[in-house]
Amino acid sequence: MSQIQNTTGAAMRGTIRSGAFELAYSVEGSGPPAIVIGSAVYYPRVFSAALRQSLRLVFLDHRGFAKASGDVPVADYALDLVLDDIERARRHLGLGKVVIVGHSGHGYMALEYAKRHPDHVSHVVMIATGPSHSPAHMQALERHWQESVCPERKERLARDLALLPAEIEAAPEKRFVAYCVRMGARSWYDHTFDGAPLWEGVHVNMPAFDHLWGEVFRDIDIAKGLDGLDVPVLLALGRSDYLVAPYETWEPYRERFRDLTVRVFEKSGHTPQFEESELFDAELLRWLKERGCPA
């Protein structure tokens, strides 16, 4: 497993104003630009230093992680506005075509951005993303968990989840982070791994996650608009990922993509770019080269 990355070196950092939000960004490394959607605090920690030697990684907050001025209505967390922010950041930073990268639910953001702005995207990378968070896909996830997980992993989850209610009561504004940490047995290949340090200092706007993860990604139809997307897509999955629908649930969607590559990492859970960083980097860079990117 990779070490948590120290991002105090040569990085270009700043913020971009979008309505009530200050979207932080951190540009690190050299090579073709790759926008990594999510937290500009969390995501630099889970991509390797070595990858920064081949790609210029642009870690960009979305509204769920950005500091906001005043009260923000739920409507301001609409997916369309999140996609507009990505395009605003691309223009602000003077980027041409980019590789767009999304991990977990951010994979939907990456794919939808590419559908909307295909002329500005060279490649799409979706990491640890299920086809949706629909009831059917969540049922498939629960069946996968019940039928394929060792007792030790289940016992660890039960112990950790027993701590969650008190943590949420003490700091309800941090419930997303608390949930992510306490779901470690479902998140990591090594179910004893403590992911809490990865989340230190990460700001979260809970209404964004309640809306996007609880409603938008529940109802999303990723097949919609794929017929007009002529951009290669890499789907990187962890074999021991018990947070999203399992690998086989992607089967009905494969033929809808013009160019889809699926790679399953055997010793990873929900974060293969961190858990098998050397192999992940090699597979990603090989795929980019085969698909015409000079990384």
N, C-alpha and C positions, 0 to 999 in steps of 0.2 A: 504494500500500500504506500502511496506517495506521502511525503511529509507535507504539512501545511505550509503553503508558500509564504515567504516573506516578501511583501510588496513595497518595501521602503526604498527600493533602488530606483533606477531611472525610469520613471513613469510620468506620463503627462496626465494630470488630474484637473478636473474642473466641474462646473455645473452648468446646466442648461435650464433656463426658465420655461416652463410650459404651464400657463394658467396659474393655479395655486401651488404648483409643484416645482421643486428644485431637483432636477434629475442629475445625480452625480455620475461621472464617468471616470474611467482610468484606462489609459492607452498604454499598453506594455508590449515590448518585443518589436521585432522587425519582420517584414515580409508582406505578403498579401493581407489586406485587412479582413478581420473576422469579428463581427459584432456578436458578443455573448450577452443575451438578454437576461436580465434578472437583477440581482443586487451587485453593485460595484464594490461592496465589502466582502460578501460571501464568495462570489464566484472566482475572484483571483486566487483564492486559497485552494481551490480544487482542480485547477489546471496547472500542469507541470511547468517548471522553469524551462525545461528543454523545449516545450512547444513554442515558447516565446522566441526561440531562435529561428523558427520557420514561419511563424505567423505574427502579424501585428494584431494582438487581441485587444478589442475595444469592449471593456466591461461596462455595461450600461444599466443603470437603474430603470425599472419601470415604475409606474405610479404606486404599486404595492409596497415598494421599498423606499420611495422618495420622501424627503421632508416636505410637509405641506404647511401653508400659511392659512390659519383659520379652519373652520369647519368645512368639510368637503362633502357634497351630496354623492350618493351612490352612483348617480348618472355620470359623474366625472371619472369613474373607473371602467367605463365601457371599453370593450375590446377595440373598437374602431379608434378610440382616442389613444389607446396604448400603441396601436400600430402607427398612428400619426406621429407620436413622440419618437418612435424609432426612425422614421423618415426625417423628422426635424433634426435629430442628432446626426444622422448620416450627412445631411447637408451642412450642418454647423461645423462638423469636423472635416469637411472638404473631401469626403470619401467618394470614390466612384462605385464600381461594382464591388459588392462585399460577399463574403461567406457569412451566412446568417445562422447562428447557433442557438438552440434552445434546449435546456435540460428540464426534464419532468414536464410540468404544465407549460413551461416556457417554450416547449417544442411546438405547441399549437400556435403560439405567437410567431415563432419563426416561420412556420409553414404558411400561416395566413398573411404575414407580411410579404412573403415571396409571391403569393397569388396576387396580391394587390400591386406590388412593385417588381414584376419580373425583370424589367430592364435594369434594375439596380442590384440584382442578386445573381451571383454566379453559381452558388451551391447552397443547399440547405442541409444542416446537420441537426437531427433530432436525437436526443439522448434520454433514455429511460422514460419514454412517453408511451402511454397506451393509446388505443384508437379513440377513446373518450372516457369520461367518468360517468357514463350512463349506468342505470341500475343493472342492465344486462352485463356490462363489462365489469362492474363491481362484484356481481355475483360470481362471475368467472374467476375473479381474483380471490374471493373468499374460498371457493372450492379448491383452487390451486394451493392456497395456504393450508387448508385443513388436510389435504391429501398428500402433500409432499414435504412437510416440514417436520424436523426431528423434535422430540419432546423438549430437549434442552432449549431450543430456540423459542418454543411456545411458552415455556416456564419463564424465560427471561422477559418476554414481552409482558406477561401477566404481572410480574414484579414491578416492571417499569411503569406500566399503565396505572397501577395502584397509587403511584405518587402523583399522577397527573392532576386529579381534581384539586388537590390542595395548592399546587403550583398555579393553576389557572385562577383559583379564587384569590390568591395573593397578588397576582399580576395579570389580570384579564387581557390587557393590551399586548401581552407577550405570549398569548396562548398558541399562536401558530408556531413560534420557535420552540416552546415547551413541548408541543405535540411532535414536532419533527425530531427532537432529541429523544423523547420517550418512545418513539416508534423505531428505535435503532435496531431492534431484533428483526424488523421487517425491512430495514433499509440497507443493511450492510452484509456482505458475504461473511465477514467475521462478526457474528452477532453480539460479541462482547465489546465491540469498538464504541468508544464514547465520542459522539460527534459534536458535543457541546462547544468545544473551542472554535469550531468552524463558524459558529453563529454569534460569537462575541462581537458586540458593537453593531449588530445588524438591526436597523430600524424597520418596523413592519406596520403598515396600515391595514388593520384587520378587515375593514369593509371591502377592500379590494379583493382579498382572498375569499371572503364569504361570497362575493358576487361572481368573480371569475372562476374559481375552483368549484364553488357550490352550485352555480347556475350555468354559466356560459360553457364551461368545459363538460358539464353534465349533458348538455343539449347539443354540443357541437357535432356537425357532420363534416368530417375532414375530407370526404370524397367530393363535396361540393366545390367546384372550381378547379379540380385537378386536371380536367381535360384541357384547360388553357395554360397549364404550367409546364413549360418545357425546360425545367431546371433539374439537374440531378439531386437526388435526396439520399442521404445516408441515415439509417435508423440504427442506432447503437443501443443494445439492450443488455441488462445484466441477468444472468441465469437465476440468481438468488434475489431478485427484486420482487418484494411482496407488498409494494405500495401501489403498483399500477397493474392493469390487466395483463395476463401472461402473453408470452410470445405468440402463441397460436391464434390469438384473437385478431391479429393483423391479417390473417389469411384472406378474408373477403375483400380487403382493400388493396392488395398488392397489384392486381391488374389495372387498377385505376391510375396508378402512377406511370408516367412515361419512362422514368429511369429511377428505380428504387434499389438500393443495396441495403440488405439487413445483415448486421453483425452482432452475434450474441457472445458476450464475454463470460466465460465459464466461472471465473473466480471473482465475480462482481455482483453487487446488489444494485442499488439505485443510482450509484455514482461511479460508473466504470472509468471515467476520466481521472478519478482520484485513486480508486482501488487497484486498477491495473494500468497505471498511467503510462508506463513504457510501451506496453502493447497497444493501448488505446492510441497513443501518439503515432505509432508506426502504422497502424491500420488507417487512421484518419489521413495522414500525409500520403500514404500510398494511394488511397482512394481519390484524394484531391488531384494528385499527379495524373492518375489514369483518366480523370474527368477534365483535364485541361488546365488545372490550376498550377502555377509554377512554384508552389510551396515546397 
